[in-house]
Every structure is written in C-alpha cells, then in structure tokens.
C-alpha cells in the first residue's frame, strides 16, 4: 500500500474532531456540526474549483458526521469525483464514502460503475483492490449484474497479482451470496478449483472460502476439489511451524486455512479413491496425535488455534462415520476436554459428543463418560453447558442406562433453570417411554415428573401416559393405585388431577376392593380438588363422575347431588353447565344397560408415533442437530406402545358407541380438546385445518367411522355414494363437525357451533384432484320457513 505523505494529515479534520469531542452538551455538538455543514456546503457550491486535497478533507468530515448519526444529503458527487483521482488517498476516501453512504438505488450508480470499471482495467493492483473492496462492500444486484462476469476473469488470470486474487475471490463470494443467479462460474469452474494449488497461501485461503460456498450449492461441479483439498491439508499438517513462517500463528501452521479445508471436506462423502482416503485418514490421525503433544506455548492463542483445528477434524470424522478407530479416538479426546478448566472447551466437547453418541462405532465409548457428564449437569455454573450436558445424557441413553439417566434428569429438574425445564420434561418423557421395560416404572416416572415440574408438563406428556395405560392391561391397576396415592398429597398439580380423574374414571374399579380406596373415597378425593381446578379440568372431572356412576352404582346418589347443586347446573361457564345438566339427566333416565353402553371402557388407541418427540423437535428448533437428528439412530429401542396423538379426554371421556342417539352433539367430550382428539386427516386435504390443529398425519383417501379420511378408497358406485352420504348425514345427530359428502373429486366438510339459541355453520369444499377447479360455484338453498330464521348466508 502506498505510503501516506505528511501533506495528507488533514489538519482541518483533526481540528473538527477535536472540537466535537470537546463539546459540553448535545446542543453544542449539533451547533458545531451545523456550522461545519454550512461551511462544507458553501465550499462545494462555490465557483472556485476545489483541489483533490480539499475535496478529500470535506468528504472525510461528511463521513465523520454521518458516523455520529446525522443525515448527510449532499457531497455524493464530490465523492464520486474523487474516484477519478490518481492519488491513492483521494481514491480511497471516495470509495470509503461510497461504500458507507451510497445506496443501491442511487442515481450515481452508473457513474460509480464506470469509475470501478476503469480501475479494474487499469492493471494498477492498488486501484483494482480498492474497486473490488467497494463492490464487495456495496454488494448490490446492480453491481453483480455489472461485474459478475468480469471478476472471475481477474481471479484466474495468470498475470493478476496475488493480493488482487485474494480480493477478487472474496468479492465474488460476496456477490454470490447476494445474487447467486447472476454469478455463473461455467468455464471458470476448473480454474477456480485449481487455485487450491496456488503457491500463495493467502490466495488459497480466500479461494477456499469461495469454493466451499459454491460446493454447498453445486457439489457435483466442484467435486474435483476434494483431492486437491486433501493434498493441501496433508502438506500443512505434516509441515513444521518454520516451513510456513508467514502463515504460522503461535506455532500452529496456517490454522485458518486448515479449518477451512476440513470444513470444505465436510461438504462431500468420504473419497472413493483409496489413496486419497488413506492420505486423509493419515492427516486426521496426525491432528489427533498433535492434540496429545505438550503445548509449545502457554498463551491462549496457541491453544485456541490448535483446538480449532482439532474440533474441525472431529467434525469431519463424525461426518464420515466410517472409521471406527478415529471415532473412538475422537471420543476419548473429547472426554479429556469434559474436565478442562476452559468453559468453552467443555461446551464444545459436550456438543460434539452429542453427535458422536449417534454413531454405532462410538456410542459405547461415549457411554464411558456418563459419570463426568452427570457431574457437569449438577455442578456447571454456565446454564448453556448444563443444557449441553442434558442433551448428551439424552443422546447416550439406551436400555442399559435409561433408569440411571432418567433418575439423574429428574433429580436435576428440581433445581433446573426455568429456561430449559420444558425441554428437560420432554426428554425425560421420551426416554421413559422409549426404554421402559417395566411399565410400572414408566408410570412412576411420569407421575414423578408431573409432581416435580407440573407447570412444564405439556398436554402431550400426560396424554401419552394415558394412552399407554389404556393400551396395557397389565399396568392399569398399578396406575390407578399409584395415581390415587399421588392425589392424596396436600399440594397436587392440576395435571396430576387430570391424569387421576381420567385413570380413576376408567380403571377405579380395579382398586375399589380395598376399603382405603373404596368408590366413595375415590370420588371424595377427586371432588376435593374440583374447586381448585380450571374449567377444562373441571369438565374432565365431571366426565369422570358420570363414569363413576357406571362403575359404582352405589355412588349414584352422591354424584347426582353434586351435579344437581346450583354451582353446576347454573354455572356461568356454558360448558360445565351443559355437562352437569346432561350427565344428571343421563344418569336419571338411562337404564343400566344404556349407561354401560354409552360409558363403556375406552378401546385401545391405534399405534402411532408419539407426539412428544415432535414437540421436542419443535422446541429445539431447526438448528438443534445435536438432539433432534439423533432420533433416527435410536429407533432400535422402539416405542413403548404406539398411541394416537389425540387428546385422551376427548376420546376416553366421549361416548364410545356412536350409534347411540343423544340430544347433545358433544355429550361426553370436551370441546376444547376436540382438535387434539380429531382423527388424522389427509395431509393434503383442505379439511386438515378445519377439523384438526394437531400436526398432519399420514396421507389417506376415504372416510372412516368417525367421518374423517382413512386409507380405504372411496366407492365409485353412485348408489353406494348416496347411501354413504346418508350415513354421514346421520352422524351429525351426535356431532358438530365432520365430512358431509365425499367422492373421488370433491370432499365437503361441515363445521358448526352453537351458543344458546344461536348457531353458526361453515361448509368447506376440498379439491381431491391434482388440477384446479374451473368455474366452481356453490348454491345454498333454504326452505321458506327456515329462511326467516337465518341471519345471513356467506
């Protein structure tokens, strides 16, 4: 870079900056700036032509004023004029002003582009670098259109200086990130890749950043870079610190270039060429060996550079997942970092080991560090490190250590940070279900989870335990006994009341033989929690009460008394009032056989993937590779018991025989839980969002017994279609929502809601074909008498 002469000191700028710093108040500063702006404006508008030095000085003052937070609305043309100067300092200030103040929509862009083209074609390396820096700083689409084809030519030209090549590579990278459709390498691809063999390390470092970005979007076009990258990496790893003197950082040769090379190799699978693969394995072994050597310097910069290369090498080993020896060595090396005094190293080690735990080659090696990880979970001061420790425990869990890990996570939950409690709860629930051999242990774990962190137990968690208890006959009695004992605690979380109400309502008869848990004792225990609960939980308890009447006829009078009281049948909440009235009437007029039919025990839930795992993935977010991506490798454990994602309250507490007529459209189900309880619909159907707020389920085609889509194909016979339509229509005696009509082309759904004497009804039309309907119209006809009662048809 040219030396700056003494005349370029710009004393006037220094005086102005000093005046600004010496201002005693904001008002004084603004006054001084306005004075200077007026002076600069008068100089620019004067008749006398300013010399380059004066323009540079005044443009610098404008730039300084802008950086102080004040608007600048003039001086742009003077800055553009500086671009045509042959002096480096003047041209530099012009480019600096343009990079900071000129936006891509400016009318001066054409003039600026012309000046940049002149500098790029000047063959003056200093001016070319200034122009390339400006293009990269602005990075607008207009500049990409103007220079995207010119910069690759400069980059691969044989007579281009190394400093210009570096700037050209980084400038092209910037344009590719902002306008990838305009940067087409085409004929330049092979020549850009061969920059990895350039003798100048700076050029290689800049070029590899460009190649890595291009490889991520077009891996096949740049796959020849793998062998060149391995060759270059081998030369760096095997070199002594004195061989690359200009690029050695605290006794570590070319650490930035080494990290970039290792990162580039992670864009591709292991090399197919045996010689290249062998050379790469040798490089990785050398890096692991150097990590064991005594440090050559006690300074933190040396250890940072050395560890940066090590962690990138471990990431590459994990990415390949094909070398058992390297994977185990990487795990052992990370295990040494788990007790390192540097917090950042402990964090990175835990994060990398999370991914290592997913490999069949290194999973057992990771498990050997379980005690260290548990200790980190308990003693680490940094919450982010504790969270990574929890992630690693989750990742290393299998059937051999599940009980230990779940117990430790439950113990930690009592003192865990509020920010990670919900995620911890989901992890414990998933592990308890996935690796439980003893169902009673699973029930104990979930109930303990609700007791410790009830506020963070989502509906999916307690829904899941209900589904598994229903599906397993051998655990139902134990679950009823355990939840009965849990409800006797003075302080009981509402989620525990929900689980207790559901399980006792279904299986309370299994423990009713013990005088300590007789039917009346069970009812009184549940009802003692009633006044402390929210409306949805009270609604569930009312459904449990009507179940009690079916299970224990001797409790009928007591429960009817509760339902008959004013606080129930005159409740301000319409849902509770309706339930109380309907349940009271049902228990009064229905025979024993009818009650047994309507309130029979819920059938097992269909096997389906747990919704807790989906919630954990949503909680972790798209960037959480360390945990969510591990599930594919942990499938061998299977799920304890498949269950639907629907809420148990809407299913278990609903009338289980749909053919029994009822005056209520929602006799025994909670409307608030209906979306969760809805049967799965087709992922592509319009009705998915109408009838279900749960995640989309497997694609399907026809209508099942609940009036939703199932895997059975629709009938093609018109007569059959009409009879099926009548059957669907009859189902609305007991339902508010469902499918009204369906064939291979069209699905018509209905959704309705009613409040006292008012009702609202929606019709939804779903196109089941792959083409768009043309000129599709609908007509709603209303009989004369009905028309007068309808407010509007929209």
C-alpha positions in Angstrom: 0.0 0.0 0.0 1.4 3.4 -0.9 2.8 5.4 2.0 0.8 8.4 3.2 2.7 11.7 2.8 2.8 14.3 5.5 0.6 16.5 3.5 -2.3 14.0 3.8 -2.7 14.6 7.6 -5.8 16.8 7.0 -5.3 19.1 10.0 -8.7 20.7 9.4 -10.3 17.2 10.0 -8.3 16.7 13.2 -9.4 20.1 14.5 -13.0 19.4 13.7 -13.0 16.1 15.5 -11.3 17.7 18.5 -14.0 20.4 18.6 -16.7 17.7 18.6 -15.1 15.8 21.4 -14.7 19.0 23.5 -18.4 19.9 23.2 -20.0 20.1 26.7 -23.6 19.2 25.6 -25.6 17.6 22.7 -26.8 21.1 21.7 -23.2 22.4 21.4 -22.3 19.4 19.3 -25.2 19.9 16.9 -24.4 23.6 16.7 -20.8 22.9 15.7 -21.9 20.2 13.2 -24.4 22.6 11.6 -21.8 25.2 11.3 -19.4 22.8 9.6 -22.1 21.5 7.3 -22.9 25.1 6.2 -19.2 25.7 5.5 -18.8 22.5 3.5 -21.9 23.2 1.5 -20.6 26.7 0.6 -17.3 25.3 -0.4 -18.9 22.7 -2.7 -21.2 25.3 -4.2 -18.5 27.9 -4.7 -17.4 28.9 -8.1 -13.7 28.2 -7.5 -12.8 24.6 -8.3 -11.6 22.7 -5.2 -8.4 20.7 -5.4 -8.3 17.0 -4.6 -7.0 17.5 -1.1 -9.8 19.9 -0.1 -12.5 17.5 -1.5 -11.0 14.6 0.4 -10.9 16.6 3.6 -14.5 17.8 3.3 -15.8 14.3 2.3 -14.0 12.9 5.3 -15.8 15.4 7.5 -19.1 14.4 6.0 -18.3 10.8 6.6 -17.4 11.5 10.2 -20.7 13.5 10.7 -22.6 10.6 9.3 -21.0 8.1 11.6 -22.0 10.3 14.5 -25.6 9.6 13.5 -26.5 12.7 11.4 -28.1 12.6 8.0 -26.0 13.7 5.0 -27.8 14.8 1.9 -25.0 16.3 -0.2 -21.4 15.6 -1.1 -22.1 12.4 -3.0 -21.0 13.8 -6.4 -17.7 15.2 -4.9 -17.0 11.7 -3.5 -17.6 10.2 -7.0 -15.2 12.8 -8.5 -12.5 11.5 -6.1 -12.7 8.1 -7.8 -11.1 9.6 -10.9 -8.1 10.9 -8.9 -4.7 9.2 -9.5 -3.8 9.7 -5.8 -4.3 6.7 -3.6 -5.6 8.6 -0.5 -8.1 10.6 -2.5 -9.4 7.5 -4.3 -9.5 5.6 -1.0 -11.7 8.2 0.7 -14.0 8.3 -2.4 -14.5 4.6 -2.3 -15.0 4.7 1.5 -17.7 7.3 1.3 -19.5 5.4 -1.5 -19.3 2.1 0.4 -20.9 3.7 3.5 -23.4 6.3 2.2 -24.4 5.5 -1.3 -27.3 3.0 -1.6 -28.0 0.7 -4.5 -30.9 2.9 -5.8 -28.8 6.0 -6.1 -28.7 7.8 -9.5 -25.0 7.9 -9.2 -24.6 4.1 -9.5 -23.9 4.3 -13.3 -21.1 6.8 -12.7 -19.7 4.7 -9.9 -19.8 1.6 -12.0 -17.9 3.4 -14.8 -15.2 4.5 -12.4 -14.9 1.0 -11.0 -14.6 -0.5 -14.5 -11.8 2.0 -15.2 -9.9 0.9 -12.1 -10.4 -2.8 -12.8 -9.0 -2.4 -16.2 -6.1 -0.1 -15.1 -3.9 -3.1 -14.1 -2.8 -1.0 -11.1 -3.1 -3.6 -8.2 -3.8 -0.9 -5.6 -6.6 0.6 -7.6 -8.0 -2.8 -8.5 -8.1 -3.8 -4.9 -10.0 -0.6 -3.9 -12.5 -1.2 -6.7 -13.1 -4.8 -5.6 -13.5 -3.8 -2.0 -16.1 -1.3 -2.9 -18.0 -3.9 -5.0 -17.9 -6.3 -2.1 -19.0 -3.7 0.5 -21.9 -2.5 -1.6 -22.8 -5.9 -2.9 -25.9 -4.7 -4.7 -27.6 -6.6 -7.5 -26.8 -3.8 -9.9 -23.1 -4.3 -9.2 -23.5 -8.1 -9.6 -25.0 -7.6 -13.0 -22.2 -5.2 -14.0 -19.2 -7.2 -12.7 -20.2 -10.8 -12.1 -18.6 -11.8 -15.4 -15.5 -9.7 -15.1 -14.3 -10.7 -11.6 -13.8 -14.5 -12.4 -11.6 -13.5 -15.3 -9.5 -11.3 -13.0 -9.4 -14.1 -10.4 -7.9 -16.8 -12.7 -5.8 -14.6 -14.9 -2.1 -15.6 -14.9 -0.8 -12.0 -14.7 -3.0 -11.0 -11.7 -1.1 -10.2 -8.6 -1.8 -12.4 -5.5 -3.3 -9.5 -3.5 -5.7 -8.8 -6.2 -6.7 -12.5 -6.5 -7.5 -12.6 -2.8 -9.7 -9.5 -3.1 -11.3 -10.9 -6.3 -12.2 -14.3 -4.6 -13.8 -12.6 -1.6 -15.6 -10.1 -3.8 -17.0 -12.9 -5.9 -18.1 -14.7 -2.7 -20.0 -11.6 -1.6 -21.8 -11.3 -4.9 -22.6 -15.0 -5.0 -24.2 -14.8 -1.5 -26.4 -11.7 -2.5 -27.2 -12.7 -6.2 -26.4 -16.4 -6.8 -28.4 -16.5 -10.0 -26.0 -13.9 -11.6 -22.7 -15.5 -10.6 -22.3 -18.3 -13.0 -18.9 -20.0 -12.9 -19.3 -22.2 -16.0 -16.0 -22.3 -17.9 -14.1 -20.9 -14.8 -15.0 -23.8 -12.5 -11.9 -26.0 -13.0 -9.6 -23.0 -12.9 -11.1 -21.7 -9.7 -10.7 -25.2 -8.1 -7.1 -25.3 -9.1 -6.5 -22.2 -7.1 -6.1 -24.6 -4.2 -2.7 -25.4 -5.6 -1.6 -21.8 -5.7 1.7 -21.2 -4.1 0.5 -18.1 -2.2 -1.3 -19.2 1.0 -3.4 -16.1 1.1 -4.9 -16.8 -2.3 -5.6 -20.4 -1.2 -7.3 -19.1 2.0 -9.5 -16.7 0.0 -10.3 -19.2 -2.8 -11.3 -21.9 -0.4 -14.0 -19.7 1.2 -15.4 -19.2 -2.3 -15.2 -22.9 -3.3 -16.8 -24.0 0.0 -19.8 -21.8 -0.7 -20.1 -22.9 -4.3 -19.7 -26.5 -3.3 -22.6 -26.4 -0.9 -24.9 -25.3 -3.8 -23.4 -27.3 -6.6 -21.4 -30.2 -5.1 -21.1 -32.2 -8.3 -19.5 -29.3 -10.3 -16.7 -28.9 -7.7 -16.1 -32.5 -6.5 -12.6 -32.4 -8.0 -11.7 -30.1 -5.1 -11.7 -33.0 -2.7 -8.3 -34.5 -3.8 -6.7 -31.0 -4.0 -8.0 -30.1 -0.6 -6.6 -33.4 0.9 -3.3 -32.8 -0.8 -3.1 -29.2 0.6 -4.2 -30.3 4.0 -1.6 -33.0 4.1 1.2 -30.5 3.3 0.1 -28.2 6.1 -0.4 -30.9 8.7 3.0 -32.5 8.0 4.9 -29.2 7.9 6.8 -27.7 10.8 5.9 -24.3 12.1 9.0 -22.9 10.5 8.0 -24.1 7.0 5.1 -21.7 6.8 6.6 -18.8 8.6 4.4 -16.1 7.2 1.2 -18.1 8.0 2.2 -19.6 11.3 0.1 -18.4 14.2 1.6 -19.1 17.7 3.5 -22.2 16.5 0.4 -23.5 14.6 0.9 -23.6 10.8 -1.9 -22.0 8.8 -4.8 -22.7 11.3 -7.4 -20.7 9.4 -6.6 -22.5 6.2 -6.6 -25.9 7.9 -10.1 -25.2 9.4 -11.4 -24.1 6.0 -10.0 -27.2 4.3 -11.6 -29.5 6.9 -14.9 -27.7 6.5 -14.8 -28.0 2.7 -14.3 -31.8 3.0 -17.5 -32.0 5.1 -19.5 -31.0 2.0 -18.6 -34.4 0.5 -18.8 -38.1 1.4 -15.5 -40.0 2.1 -13.2 -40.0 -1.0 -13.7 -43.1 -3.2 -10.1 -43.1 -4.3 -8.2 -45.3 -1.9 -5.0 -43.3 -2.0 -6.8 -40.0 -1.3 -8.8 -41.6 1.5 -5.7 -43.1 3.1 -3.9 -39.7 2.9 -6.9 -38.0 4.6 -7.1 -40.6 7.4 -3.3 -40.1 7.9 -3.9 -36.3 8.2 -6.7 -36.8 10.7 -4.6 -39.2 12.8 -1.8 -36.7 12.8 -4.1 -33.9 14.0 -5.3 -36.2 16.8 -1.7 -37.1 17.7 -0.7 -33.4 17.9 -3.5 -32.8 20.3 -1.8 -35.1 22.7 1.5 -33.4 22.5 2.6 -30.9 25.1 1.8 -27.3 24.1 4.5 -25.3 22.5 3.3 -22.1 24.1 1.3 -21.3 27.3 -0.5 -18.5 25.5 -4.2 -18.9 24.9 -3.8 -18.0 21.2 -1.8 -21.2 20.7 -4.4 -23.5 22.4 -7.3 -21.8 20.6 -5.7 -22.3 17.2 -4.7 -25.9 18.0 -8.2 -26.8 19.3 -10.0 -25.1 16.4 -8.2 -27.5 14.0 -8.9 -30.4 16.3 -12.6 -29.7 16.6 -13.0 -29.3 12.8 -11.1 -32.6 12.3 -13.5 -34.3 14.8 -16.5 -32.8 12.9 -15.1 -34.4 9.7 -14.6 -37.8 11.4 -18.2 -37.6 12.7 -19.4 -36.6 9.2 -17.8 -39.6 7.6 -18.9 -42.0 10.3 -16.9 -44.8 8.6 -13.7 -45.1 10.6 -14.3 -46.8 14.0 -10.7 -46.2 15.2 -10.9 -42.5 14.5 -14.4 -42.2 16.1 -13.2 -43.8 19.3 -10.1 -41.7 19.4 -12.1 -38.6 18.8 -14.4 -39.6 21.7 -11.5 -40.2 24.0 -10.0 -36.8 23.1 -13.3 -35.0 23.8 -13.6 -36.9 27.1 -10.4 -35.2 28.2 -12.0 -31.8 27.5 -15.0 -32.5 29.7 -13.0 -31.6 32.7 -10.9 -28.8 31.2 -10.8 -25.6 33.0 -11.9 -23.6 29.9 -15.7 -23.4 29.8 -15.8 -23.0 26.0 -13.9 -26.3 25.6 -16.2 -28.2 27.9 -19.2 -26.8 26.0 -17.7 -27.8 22.6 -16.8 -31.2 23.9 -20.3 -31.9 25.1 -21.8 -30.6 21.9 -19.5 -32.8 19.7 -20.1 -35.9 21.9 -23.9 -35.5 21.4 -23.3 -36.2 17.7 -20.7 -39.0 18.4 -23.4 -40.7 20.5 -25.4 -41.3 17.4 -22.7 -43.5 15.8 -22.8 -47.2 16.3 -19.0 -47.2 16.4 -18.6 -44.6 19.2 -21.8 -44.9 21.2 -20.2 -47.3 23.7 -17.1 -45.1 24.1 -19.4 -42.1 24.8 -21.2 -44.0 27.5 -18.0 -44.5 29.5 -18.1 -40.7 30.3 -21.6 -40.8 31.8 -20.4 -40.0 35.4 -18.5 -37.0 34.2 -21.5 -35.7 32.2 -23.8 -36.2 35.2 -21.4 -34.3 37.3 -21.3 -31.5 34.7 -25.1 -31.4 34.8 -25.0 -30.9 38.6 -22.1 -28.6 39.1 -21.6 -26.4 36.0 -22.1 -22.7 36.6 -23.0 -21.9 32.9 -26.5 -22.8 32.0 -25.6 -23.3 28.4 -23.1 -26.0 29.4 -25.6 -27.7 31.6 -28.1 -27.7 28.7 -25.5 -29.4 26.5 -24.8 -31.9 29.3 -28.6 -32.7 29.4 -28.5 -33.1 25.6 -25.6 -35.5 25.8 -27.3 -37.6 28.5 -30.3 -37.8 26.3 -28.2 -38.8 23.3 -26.2 -41.5 25.1 -29.2 -43.1 26.8 -30.1 -46.7 25.9 -31.8 -49.6 27.7 -28.7 -50.3 29.8 -28.5 -46.9 31.5 -32.0 -45.5 31.0 -33.1 -45.7 34.6 -29.9 -44.1 35.8 -30.1 -41.2 33.3 -33.8 -40.6 33.9 -33.3 -40.6 37.6 -30.5 -38.0 37.3 -32.5 -35.8 35.0 -35.5 -35.9 37.4 -33.2 -35.0 40.2 -31.8 -32.1 38.3 -35.3 -30.9 37.3 -36.0 -29.8 40.9 -33.2 -27.1 40.6 -33.0 -26.7 36.8 -33.1 -23.3 35.2 -36.6 -22.2 34.1 -35.5 -21.7 30.5 -34.7 -25.4 30.0 -37.3 -27.1 32.2 -39.9 -27.7 29.5 -37.3 -29.3 27.2 -36.0 -31.4 30.1 -39.5 -32.6 30.8 -40.0 -33.7 27.2 -36.6 -35.5 27.2 -37.5 -37.4 30.4 -40.9 -38.4 29.0 -39.4 -39.6 25.7 -36.7 -41.6 27.4 -39.0 -43.1 29.9 -41.3 -44.3 27.2 -38.7 -45.4 24.7 -36.6 -47.5 27.0 -39.1 -48.7 29.7 -39.1 -52.4 30.2 -41.2 -52.2 33.3 -44.5 -50.3 32.7 -44.9 -49.6 36.4 -41.5 -47.7 36.2 -42.8 -45.7 33.3 -46.0 -44.7 35.2 -43.9 -43.8 38.3 -41.6 -41.7 36.2 -44.3 -39.7 34.5 -46.2 -39.1 37.7 -43.0 -38.0 39.4 -42.3 -35.7 36.5 -45.7 -34.1 37.0 -45.1 -33.7 40.7 -41.6 -32.1 40.2 -42.3 -29.9 37.2 -46.1 -29.9 36.7 -46.1 -26.4 35.2 -43.8 -27.5 32.4 -45.6 -30.8 31.6 -47.4 -30.2 28.3 -50.6 -31.9 27.3 -48.8 -34.2 25.0 -46.9 -35.7 28.0 -49.9 -36.6 30.1 -51.9 -37.6 27.1 -49.2 -40.1 26.3 -49.2 -41.8 29.7 -53.0 -42.1 29.4 -52.7 -43.7 26.0 -50.1 -46.2 27.2 -52.1 -47.1 30.3 -55.2 -47.8 28.2 -53.2 -49.9 25.8 -51.6 -52.1 28.5 -54.0 -54.2 30.6 -51.2 -55.3 33.0 -50.4 -51.7 34.2 -53.9 -50.3 34.6 -54.4 -51.5 38.2 -51.0 -50.3 39.2 -51.6 -46.9 37.5 -54.9 -46.5 39.3 -53.3 -47.3 42.7 -50.3 -45.0 42.1 -52.3 -42.0 40.9 -54.7 -42.5 43.8 -51.8 -42.3 46.2 -50.4 -39.2 44.4 -53.7 -37.4 44.7 -53.6 -37.7 48.5 -50.8 -35.1 48.6 -51.9 -31.8 50.1 -50.5 -29.8 47.2 -51.3 -31.5 43.9 -50.7 -30.1 40.5 -53.6 -29.7 38.1 -52.0 -32.1 35.6 -51.9 -34.7 38.2 -55.7 -34.2 38.8 -56.3 -34.6 35.1 -54.4 -37.9 35.0 -56.0 -39.0 38.2 -59.5 -38.1 37.0 -59.0 -39.9 33.7 -57.4 -43.1 35.1 -59.8 -43.5 38.1 -62.8 -42.8 35.9 -61.7 -45.7 33.6 -60.0 -48.1 36.0 -61.0 -47.1 39.5 -62.9 -50.4 39.8 -59.5 -52.2 39.9 -58.7 -50.8 43.3 -62.2 -50.4 44.7 -61.9 -53.7 46.7 -59.5 -52.0 49.2 -61.5 -50.1 51.8 -58.8 -47.4 51.7 -59.7 -46.8 48.1 -63.4 -47.5 48.0 -65.6 -45.9 45.4 -66.8 -43.1 47.7 -63.2 -42.5 48.9 -62.1 -42.1 45.3 -64.9 -39.8 44.5 -64.4 -37.6 47.6 -60.6 -37.4 46.8 -61.2 -36.2 43.3 -64.0 -33.8 44.3 -61.8 -32.3 46.9 -59.6 -30.9 44.1 -62.6 -29.7 42.0 -62.8 -26.2 43.3 -59.1 -25.6 42.7 -59.0 -26.5 39.0 -59.5 -24.7 35.8 -62.6 -25.1 33.6 -61.2 -27.8 31.3 -60.1 -29.9 34.2 -63.5 -29.5 36.0 -65.1 -30.6 32.8 -62.9 -33.7 32.7 -63.7 -34.4 36.4 -67.5 -34.2 35.6 -66.9 -36.8 32.9 -65.1 -38.9 35.5 -68.1 -38.6 37.8 -70.5 -40.0 35.2 -68.1 -42.8 34.6 -68.2 -43.5 38.4 -72.0 -43.9 38.2 -71.5 -46.6 35.6 -68.6 -48.3 37.5 -70.0 -47.9 41.0 -73.8 -47.7 41.2 -73.6 -47.1 44.9 -72.1 -43.6 44.3 -75.1 -42.5 42.1 -76.9 -40.6 44.7 -73.8 -38.8 45.9 -72.7 -37.8 42.5 -76.2 -36.8 41.4 -76.3 -34.5 44.4 -73.1 -32.8 43.2 -74.4 -32.5 39.7 -77.7 -31.1 40.9 -76.2 -28.3 43.0 -76.6 -24.7 41.7 -72.8 -24.3 41.3 -73.0 -26.9 38.5 -76.4 -26.7 36.7 -76.3 -22.9 37.0 -72.6 -22.5 36.3 -71.6 -19.3 34.5 -69.5 -21.4 32.1 -71.8 -22.9 29.5 -69.6 -26.0 29.0 -69.7 -27.0 32.7 -73.4 -26.2 32.9 -74.2 -28.3 29.8 -72.2 -31.2 31.1 -73.8 -31.1 34.6 -77.3 -31.0 33.1 -76.7 -33.7 30.5 -74.9 -36.0 32.9 -77.6 -35.6 35.5 -80.3 -36.3 33.0 -78.4 -39.3 31.6 -77.9 -40.8 35.0 -81.6 -40.3 35.9 -83.4 -41.7 32.8 -80.9 -44.1 31.3 -81.1 -47.8 32.2 -78.1 -49.7 33.4 -77.6 -51.3 30.0 -77.7 -47.9 28.2 -75.2 -46.4 30.7 -72.9 -49.4 30.3 -73.1 -49.0 26.5 -72.6 -45.2 26.5 -69.9 -45.2 29.2 -68.1 -48.3 28.4 -64.3 -48.5 28.8 -62.3 -46.8 26.1 -60.8 -49.2 23.5 -57.0 -49.2 22.9 -55.6 -46.3 21.0 -54.2 -47.1 17.5 -50.5 -47.4 17.3 -48.9 -44.2 16.1 -45.7 -42.2 16.6 -45.6 -40.3 19.9 -46.4 -36.6 19.6 -43.9 -35.8 22.4 -41.0 -36.3 20.1 -42.5 -33.9 17.5 -43.0 -31.3 20.2 -39.3 -31.7 21.3 -38.1 -31.1 17.7 -40.3 -28.0 17.5 -39.0 -26.8 20.9 -35.4 -27.3 19.8 -35.8 -25.6 16.5 -34.2 -26.1 13.1 -30.7 -25.6 14.3 -30.7 -28.3 17.0 -28.8 -31.0 15.1 -27.3 -32.4 18.3 -30.5 -33.8 19.6 -33.3 -34.0 17.1 -31.2 -35.7 14.4 -30.3 -38.4 16.9 -33.8 -39.9 16.8 -33.2 -41.7 13.5 -30.3 -43.6 15.1 -32.2 -44.5 18.3 -35.2 -46.2 16.6 -34.0 -49.7 17.6 -35.4 -49.1 21.1 -38.8 -48.7 19.5 -41.7 -47.1 21.3 -43.1 -48.5 24.5 -46.6 -48.6 23.0 -47.9 -46.7 19.9 -50.7 -44.4 20.5 -52.6 -41.7 18.7 -51.8 -38.1 19.0 -55.3 -37.2 20.0 -56.1 -36.0 23.5 -57.4 -38.7 25.8 -60.0 -36.6 27.3 -61.8 -36.1 24.0 -61.7 -39.8 23.3 -61.9 -41.6 26.7 -64.5 -39.4 28.1 -66.6 -39.4 25.0 -69.4 -41.8 24.3 -67.8 -44.8 22.8 -70.8 -46.1 20.9 -71.6 -43.7 18.1 -74.8 -45.4 17.2 -76.5 -44.5 20.5 -78.6 -41.4 19.8 -78.1 -38.4 22.1 -79.6 -34.9 22.2 -76.1 -33.4 22.6 -73.6 -33.0 19.8 -70.8 -33.4 22.4 -72.3 -35.5 25.1 -69.2 -36.6 26.9 -66.2 -35.0 25.2 -64.5 -31.7 26.0 -64.8 -29.3 23.0 -61.6 -27.6 23.9 -59.8 -30.8 23.4 -61.6 -31.7 20.2 -58.8 -30.7 17.8 -56.4 -33.0 19.6 -58.9 -35.7 19.6 -59.7 -35.5 15.9 -58.8 -38.5 13.9 -56.0 -37.9 11.5 -56.8 -36.4 8.1 -55.1 -36.4 4.8 -52.1 -34.2 4.8 -53.1 -32.5 1.6 -56.8 -32.1 2.4 -58.4 -28.7 2.9 -60.1 -30.3 6.0 -56.9 -30.7 7.9 -57.0 -27.2 9.2 -60.8 -27.3 9.7 -61.1 -30.3 12.0 -57.6 -30.7 13.5 -55.0 -28.4 15.0 -52.7 -31.3 15.5 -49.9 -32.0 13.1 -50.7 -33.5 9.7 -50.9 -37.3 9.7 -50.3 -39.9 7.0 -52.0 -39.3 3.7 -55.2 -41.0 3.2 -58.2 -41.1 0.9 -61.6 -42.0 2.1 -63.8 -41.7 5.2 -63.5 -43.8 8.3 -66.1 -44.4 11.0 -65.6 -41.0 12.6 -66.3 -39.2 9.3 -62.7 -38.3 8.6 -60.3 -39.5 5.9 -58.9 -43.0 6.1 -56.9 -45.3 3.9 -59.9 -47.0 2.3 -60.6 -45.9 -1.3 -64.0 -44.2 -1.9 -66.7 -46.1 -3.7 -67.3 -45.4 -7.3 -70.9 -46.6 -7.5 -73.3 -43.6 -7.4 -75.9 -45.6 -5.4 -73.3 -46.5 -2.9 -72.2 -42.9 -2.7 -75.7 -41.8 -1.9 -76.1 -44.4 0.8 -72.8 -43.4 2.3 -73.8 -39.8 2.2 -76.9 -40.6 4.1 -74.8 -42.4 6.7 -72.5 -39.4 7.0 -75.5 -37.1 7.4 -77.0 -39.3 10.2 -73.8 -38.9 12.2 -74.5 -35.3 12.7 -77.1 -36.2 15.2 -74.3 -36.6 17.6 -71.6 -34.4 16.1 -70.9 -30.8 15.2 -68.0 -31.4 12.8 -67.2 -33.9 10.1 -67.4 -34.9 6.4 -70.8 -34.3 4.8 -70.1 -35.8 1.4 -67.1 -37.3 -0.5 -66.2 -38.8 -3.8 -63.0 -39.1 -5.8 -63.2 -35.5 -6.9 -64.7 -33.5 -4.0 -64.9 -33.5 -0.3 -67.5 -31.4 1.5 -67.0 -30.8 5.2 -69.1 -29.1 7.8 -68.2 -27.3 11.0 -70.8 -25.8 13.3 -71.0 -24.2 16.7 -74.0 -23.3 18.9 -74.5 -20.9 21.8 -78.0 -20.9 23.4 -80.4 -20.1 20.6 -77.8 -19.0 18.1 -75.8 -21.3 15.8 -73.2 -20.9 13.1 -72.4 -23.3 10.3 -69.4 -23.5 7.8 -69.1 -25.6 4.7 -65.7 -26.4 3.3 -65.0 -27.7 -0.1 -61.9 -29.8 -0.7 -60.4 -30.5 -4.1 -59.1 -34.0 -4.1 -57.7 -33.9 -7.6 -54.3 -32.7 -8.8 -55.8 -30.0 -11.1 -57.5 -26.7 -10.2 -61.3 -26.5 -10.4 -62.6 -24.0 -13.0 -65.8 -22.0 -12.7 -66.6 -23.7 -9.3 -69.8 -22.2 -7.8 -71.9 -23.2 -4.8 -75.6 -22.6 -4.0 -77.2 -22.8 -0.6 -80.9 -23.2 -0.7 -83.0 -22.8 2.5 -86.7 -23.8 2.9 -89.1 -20.9 3.2 -89.8 -21.3 7.0 -86.1 -21.8 7.7 -85.0 -18.7 5.7 -86.7 -16.3 8.1 -84.6 -17.7 11.0 -81.2 -17.4 9.2 -79.4 -14.2 9.6 -77.1 -14.4 6.6 -75.5 -16.9 4.3 -71.9 -16.0 3.3 
